Amino acid sequence: MEDAAERWEGYVDWRSRPATRGRHGGMLAASFVLVVEVLENLAFLANASNLVTYLMRFMHYSPSQSATTVTNFMGTAFLLALLGGFLSDAFFTTYTIYIVSAFIEFMGLVILTVQARTPSLMPAQCAKSPGAPPCAPVSGAKKAMLFAGLYITALGIGGIKGSLPSHGAEQFDEHAPRGRKGRSTFFNYFVFCLSCGALIAVTFAVWVEDNKGWQWGFGISTIAILLSIPVFAAGSGLYRNKVPTGSPLTTIAKVILAAAFASRRGGAQSASNGAVIDRAPSPTSSNDMKDYHVSSKQPAAGEIDTAISAATATAGDLSTELAFLNRAVECQSGGVLACTAQEVEDVKIVLMVLPIFFSTIMLNCCLAQLSTFSVEQAATMDTRVGSLTVPPASLPVFPVTFIILLAPVYDHVIIPFARRVTGTEMGISHLQRIGTGLVLSIVAMAVAAVVEVKRKNVAADNGMTDSAAPLPISFFWIAFQYLFLGSADLFTLAGLLEFFFSEAPSRMRSLATSLSWASLALGYYLSSVLVSIVNSATGRGGHRPWLQGASLNHYHLERFYWVMCVLSTLNYLFFLFWAIRYKYRNAGVIKG
């Protein structure tokens, strides 16, 4: 009995033996994940942040083709995080998924490195002087090799993004206040470490790519991801790994189908007075997790899921939210659609967080501009700082530096102060963090539009509209939109990761956390779609589309940014509608 009490129920070590308290989990175990995140994001962003330049200069793509290719690549990488999260919940541990995914990304980067260092595998060089015919873009087997490298890399990135944050968060005991606070700190420092990797990528790695060659840039990424594997494995003896519990998608589909096909004779079940799922509109208690009491005994950590399942075994204990799903428990004939009340409640939680997920896609559409049009804007400007010439792709140094400075202040100063003021464990709720990020994205797009107007005016005033020479305006003007969007990213990404992880049922947490990355993916895809829609709508009647022309000086990029600003404002109103109505799963406290 004593040995059983020392075990983490539902968790195993890396050798599939029961994980034990005091030996597995905790901040030390999560620290290995944080170090790995520095290396992983360095490998990812060393290429992604400058890829648009590589495609234009060496693969001979146009600015719009380059932007679309980059957004599609990054979108696919982030969308594949759902696959990594699904596999982590359903069949494998997050530990296994990370190791496999890192090797896959390594193979993709090897392909890109080999192509970049072999002239015969690259398109032939050609003159890009004014009046010369456009260079033929990469095609045939060379194009196939480029895209094979990119999308094998994307597959590995997706698996890592879908498993690594959840693996770190799983190291904390969510049933103890100290564990929940530790988990919150982990997510803040996860974004901090992500930014540290990005800082190295957009400074050192980008400088190497622009001055020493892209084969060295891809080589840095290859070495970084390879090095992350032994660093991750070094913490193996400390990790506690959640045991996979089967496909969460199967549970979701079963409940929805059971509710659809169940007999409607009894109508929707009503919630009992003692409903276990007591959701609150805001986290008002001192605890982020409910204190569940079964009879007079507080269940031990690891027994809470069992207590919940027992307490929700009957339809009378179902909550009133999404009441149409309550009909699913009527299908108790023993067939494939038989559902428990707990499964119904789990699916309700997933469905209720989806509007919040959808409201963050527009923010990530704005963030996509940092990797595409913002880089192209900076490339037309004066990027000198004294005697140093800064590569345009190094511009993200502004937001990542701000995040690196702000993240510790947020965790050690702002949050403790907010906890004292509000009397709650979280201090600032997840949705408040996300909402702050959405407001900052609106400001960022307005600033970006104003800066683009100024940049084009400088070009026109100096007769340089058709010139390829740098404009007499400092690239520091672009830093403002990077600063606001970087701040938005800090608030929203950390808030989203913790929101999805803490709100989701334990059997679906990796998949739910992956929604944070899927939002990024859909944001990048939406950016590509918006570019196509804007060009199609504005190119009618013989007019030149806003986002086409011989150079960026002929684009109407400022108008596109204003469109993004308006859409972001509408999106924020959509978020407010759902955020005000959202009831936290883990905010209330139930006493016996």
Stockholm file with secondary structure:
# STOCKHOLM 1.0

chainA/1-592         MEDAAERWEGYVDWRSRPATRGRHGGMLAASFVLVVEVLENLAFLANASNLVTYLMRFMHYSPSQSATTVTNFMGTAFLLALLGGFLSDAFFTTYTIYIVSAFIEFMGLVILTVQARTPSLMPAQCAKSPGAPPCAPVSGAKKAMLFAGLYITALGIGGIKGSLPSHGAEQFDEHAPRGRKGRSTFFNYFVFCLSCGALIAVTFAVWVEDNKGWQWGFGISTIAILLSIPVFAAGSGLYRNKVPTGSPLTTIAKVILAAAFASRRGGAQSASNGAVIDRAPSPTSSNDMKDYHVSSKQPAAGEIDTAISAATATAGDLSTELAFLNRAVECQSGGVLACTAQEVEDVKIVLMVLPIFFSTIMLNCCLAQLSTFSVEQAATMDTRVGSLTVPPASLPVFPVTFIILLAPVYDHVIIPFARRVTGTEMGISHLQRIGTGLVLSIVAMAVAAVVEVKRKNVAADNGMTDSAAPLPISFFWIAFQYLFLGSADLFTLAGLLEFFFSEAPSRMRSLATSLSWASLALGYYLSSVLVSIVNSATGRGGHRPWLQGASLNHYHLERFYWVMCVLSTLNYLFFLFWAIRYKYRNAGVIKG
#=GR chainA/1-592 SS CHHHHTEEEEEECTTSSEEETTTSCSHHHHHHHHHHHHHHHHHHHHHHTTHHHHHHHTSCCCHHHHHHHHHHHHHHHHHTHHHHHHHHHHTSCHHHHHHHHHHHHHHHHHHHHHHHTCGGGSCCCCCCCTTSCCCCCCCHHHHHHHHHHHHHHHHHHHHHHHHHHHHHHTTSCTTSHHHHHHHHHHHHHHHHHHHHHHHHIIIIIHHHHHHTCHHHHHHHHHHHHHHHHHHHHHTTTTCCEECCCSCHHHHHHHHHHHHHHSCCTTCSCCCCTTCSCCCBSSCCSSCSSCCCCBTTBCCCTTCHHHHHHHHTSSGGGCCSTTGGGGGGGGCCSSSTTCCCHHHHHHHHHHHHHHHHHHHTHHHHHHHHGGGTHHHHHHHTSBCEETTEECCGGGTTHHHHHHHHHHHHHIIIIIHHHHHHHHCSSSSSCHHHHHHHHHHHHHHHHHHHHHHHHHHHHHHHHTTCTTCCSCCSSBGGGGHHHHHHHHHHHHHHHHHHHHHHHHHSCGGGHHHHHTHHHHHHHHHHHHHHHHHHHHHHHHTGGGCCCTTCSSSGGGSCHHHHHHHHHHHHHHHHHHHHHHHHHCCBTTSCCCCC
#=GC SS_cons         CHHHHTEEEEEECTTSSEEETTTSCSHHHHHHHHHHHHHHHHHHHHHHTTHHHHHHHTSCCCHHHHHHHHHHHHHHHHHTHHHHHHHHHHTSCHHHHHHHHHHHHHHHHHHHHHHHTCGGGSCCCCCCCTTSCCCCCCCHHHHHHHHHHHHHHHHHHHHHHHHHHHHHHTTSCTTSHHHHHHHHHHHHHHHHHHHHHHHHIIIIIHHHHHHTCHHHHHHHHHHHHHHHHHHHHHTTTTCCEECCCSCHHHHHHHHHHHHHHSCCTTCSCCCCTTCSCCCBSSCCSSCSSCCCCBTTBCCCTTCHHHHHHHHTSSGGGCCSTTGGGGGGGGCCSSSTTCCCHHHHHHHHHHHHHHHHHHHTHHHHHHHHGGGTHHHHHHHTSBCEETTEECCGGGTTHHHHHHHHHHHHHIIIIIHHHHHHHHCSSSSSCHHHHHHHHHHHHHHHHHHHHHHHHHHHHHHHHTTCTTCCSCCSSBGGGGHHHHHHHHHHHHHHHHHHHHHHHHHSCGGGHHHHHTHHHHHHHHHHHHHHHHHHHHHHHHTGGGCCCTTCSSSGGGSCHHHHHHHHHHHHHHHHHHHHHHHHHCCBTTSCCCCC
//
